[in-house]
Amino acid sequence: MIGRLQGTLAAKNPPQVLIDCHGVGYEVDVPMGTFYHLPGLGEPVTLLTHFVVREDAQLLYGFATAPERDAFRQLIKVTGVGPRMALGVLSGLGVQELAQAITAQETGRLVKVPGIGKKTAERLLLELKGKLGADLGSAHAHASTAQQADILQALLALGYSDKDAAAALKALPADVGVSDGIKLALRALAR
């Protein structure tokens, strides 16, 4: 119903902002990633929105980018995940990290978000697999084969960043085995 708001930022009180649109103030809940990128008070602002109507309230959620709103919409489709929890997930992880966690099926990243337990994390991974992150450019997108995915997972488990692990993975021959690939990648990262 309300797909976008464009107006002046009137107030900021995490996670809620107030946007003045020609004399009408809209209270909008935003994830922290969007909140940190908002302009100063009195500055013009544009947010993509998702409007939720419940029996006891009408709520507006705002997002700086379309992928962020799309991720929110996918999250609230999951059984047991409401708008507040979806906002919490996006605030705790961000779209890119959420997509990487889903692609790699990592429950560990999701349970770090307050309010997400192991069962909810597993349900998120199950229901969002293939729906979120497929079109996002992440380090996991470079893992085109099962061997490369295993090598990438090993490098991430050893504490290397997504960026470093992706760079090391690109330098490997396409047909390398898992154990040899890990050794070669570690040698490249040690330089």
Secondary structure per residue as TSV (DSSP state, phi and psi in degrees):
chain	resnum	aa	ss	phi	psi
A	1	M	-	360.0	-54.7
A	2	I	-	-108.0	110.8
A	3	G	-	-99.2	-21.5
A	4	R	E	-157.4	144.2
A	5	L	E	-121.7	135.5
A	6	Q	E	-133.8	122.5
A	7	G	E	-173.6	-150.6
A	8	T	E	-110.0	135.6
A	9	L	E	-74.3	112.5
A	10	A	E	-95.4	-32.8
A	11	A	E	-155.3	150.5
A	12	K	E	-131.8	119.4
A	13	N	E	-144.8	93.4
A	14	P	T	-47.6	135.5
A	15	P	T	-90.7	15.3
A	16	Q	E	-105.7	143.1
A	17	V	E	-127.0	158.6
A	18	L	E	-118.2	121.6
A	19	I	E	-112.7	123.3
A	20	D	E	-89.4	113.6
A	21	C	E	-111.8	90.7
A	22	H	T	53.7	49.1
A	23	G	T	94.0	-10.6
A	24	V	E	-107.3	123.5
A	25	G	E	-94.7	124.3
A	26	Y	E	-106.2	124.7
A	27	E	E	-85.5	123.2
A	28	V	E	-129.3	128.3
A	29	D	E	-88.0	132.5
A	30	V	-	-128.3	151.5
A	31	P	-	-69.2	158.6
A	32	M	H	-63.3	-30.5
A	33	G	H	-60.6	-40.7
A	34	T	H	-71.6	-41.6
A	35	F	H	-57.9	-43.7
A	36	Y	H	-68.5	-20.5
A	37	H	T	-99.9	7.6
A	38	L	-	-73.4	150.1
A	39	P	-	-73.6	179.5
A	40	G	-	-72.7	166.9
A	41	L	T	-60.4	140.1
A	42	G	T	85.3	-4.8
A	43	E	S	-89.3	154.2
A	44	P	E	-70.3	145.3
A	45	V	E	-145.0	146.2
A	46	T	E	-129.6	128.7
A	47	L	E	-129.5	138.4
A	48	L	E	-78.3	145.0
A	49	T	E	-129.4	162.5
A	50	H	E	-132.7	123.3
A	51	F	E	-101.1	125.7
A	52	V	E	-116.9	125.7
A	53	V	E	-111.3	120.9
A	54	R	-	-117.2	173.0
A	55	E	S	-61.4	-35.4
A	56	D	S	-108.8	-0.6
A	57	A	-	-162.3	157.9
A	58	Q	E	-121.2	119.5
A	59	L	E	-120.5	145.1
A	60	L	E	-121.3	127.5
A	61	Y	E	-114.5	134.9
A	62	G	E	-118.0	151.2
A	63	F	E	-142.8	143.3
A	64	A	S	-75.4	-31.0
A	65	T	S	-129.7	157.7
A	66	A	H	-65.5	-41.1
A	67	P	H	-60.5	-33.8
A	68	E	H	-66.2	-43.7
A	69	R	H	-66.8	-40.3
A	70	D	H	-62.4	-41.7
A	71	A	H	-63.2	-41.4
A	72	F	H	-59.1	-45.9
A	73	R	H	-65.2	-35.3
A	74	Q	H	-69.4	-40.2
A	75	L	H	-62.4	-43.0
A	76	I	T	-73.7	-9.9
A	77	K	T	-78.9	-18.2
A	78	V	S	-73.9	135.1
A	79	T	T	-57.4	127.9
A	80	G	T	86.5	-0.2
A	81	V	-	-111.5	114.6
A	82	G	-	-97.3	179.6
A	83	P	H	-58.7	-39.3
A	84	R	H	-62.9	-45.0
A	85	M	H	-67.2	-39.9
A	86	A	H	-61.3	-41.5
A	87	L	H	-63.0	-39.8
A	88	G	H	-64.0	-40.5
A	89	V	H	-63.6	-46.6
A	90	L	H	-67.6	-30.6
A	91	S	H	-72.2	-37.5
A	92	G	H	-78.9	-32.7
A	93	L	T	-115.1	-42.4
A	94	G	-	86.8	161.3
A	95	V	H	-65.3	-46.1
A	96	Q	H	-62.7	-47.6
A	97	E	H	-67.9	-36.1
A	98	L	H	-62.7	-45.0
A	99	A	H	-62.3	-39.4
A	100	Q	H	-66.2	-41.8
A	101	A	H	-62.9	-39.5
A	102	I	H	-70.1	-43.8
A	103	T	H	-61.5	-41.6
A	104	A	H	-87.6	-4.0
A	105	Q	T	55.8	51.2
A	106	E	-	-101.8	102.2
A	107	T	H	-69.0	-29.2
A	108	G	H	-56.3	-40.7
A	109	R	H	-66.9	-38.8
A	110	L	H	-73.3	-36.7
A	111	V	H	-71.7	-12.2
A	112	K	T	-72.6	-19.1
A	113	V	S	-77.0	128.1
A	114	P	T	-57.3	133.4
A	115	G	T	92.5	-6.1
A	116	I	-	-106.4	114.0
A	117	G	-	-94.2	-179.3
A	118	K	H	-62.7	-42.7
A	119	K	H	-66.2	-41.6
A	120	T	H	-65.3	-41.0
A	121	A	H	-61.2	-43.8
A	122	E	H	-65.0	-38.5
A	123	R	H	-65.6	-41.2
A	124	L	H	-60.4	-46.6
A	125	L	H	-62.3	-41.8
A	126	L	H	-66.9	-49.0
A	127	E	H	-78.2	-23.1
A	128	L	H	-98.8	-5.6
A	129	K	T	-59.5	125.7
A	130	G	T	83.8	-10.0
A	131	K	T	-101.8	-27.5
A	132	L	S	-126.0	131.0
A	133	G	S	95.4	-8.9
A	134	A	S	-64.7	-35.0
A	135	D	S	-100.1	0.3
A	136	L	S	-88.6	136.1
A	137	G	-	-79.0	101.6
A	138	S	-	-126.8	174.5
A	139	A	G	-60.1	-31.9
A	140	H	G	-70.4	-19.4
A	141	A	G	-68.7	-23.6
A	142	H	G	-78.8	-15.1
A	143	A	-	-85.7	85.0
A	144	S	-	-82.8	-22.3
A	145	T	S	-116.9	167.0
A	146	A	H	-63.5	-37.6
A	147	Q	H	-63.7	-44.4
A	148	Q	H	-65.3	-36.3
A	149	A	H	-64.5	-40.4
A	150	D	H	-66.5	-39.8
A	151	I	H	-63.6	-45.8
A	152	L	H	-61.1	-43.8
A	153	Q	H	-61.6	-40.6
A	154	A	H	-64.6	-42.2
A	155	L	H	-65.8	-40.2
A	156	L	H	-66.4	-38.1
A	157	A	H	-67.1	-28.2
A	158	L	T	-80.0	-3.6
A	159	G	T	101.5	5.2
A	160	Y	-	-76.2	149.1
A	161	S	-	-72.5	162.5
A	162	D	H	-57.8	-41.0
A	163	K	H	-63.5	-48.9
A	164	D	H	-64.7	-42.4
A	165	A	H	-64.2	-40.2
A	166	A	H	-65.8	-40.0
A	167	A	H	-64.6	-42.7
A	168	A	H	-65.6	-36.9
A	169	L	H	-67.2	-37.8
A	170	K	H	-62.9	-33.2
A	171	A	T	-78.2	-9.8
A	172	L	S	-82.0	149.6
A	173	P	-	-63.6	148.8
A	174	A	T	-64.1	-32.5
A	175	D	T	-100.2	19.4
A	176	V	-	-73.1	145.6
A	177	G	-	-76.3	169.5
A	178	V	H	-64.7	-53.7
A	179	S	H	-64.5	-44.2
A	180	D	H	-65.3	-37.4
A	181	G	H	-64.6	-40.1
A	182	I	H	-64.3	-43.7
A	183	K	H	-62.2	-46.0
A	184	L	H	-63.7	-41.3
A	185	A	H	-65.9	-40.7
A	186	L	H	-64.5	-39.2
A	187	R	H	-62.6	-43.1
A	188	A	H	-65.5	-38.5
A	189	L	H	-74.2	-23.3
A	190	A	H	-75.1	-17.4
A	191	R	-	-70.7	360.0
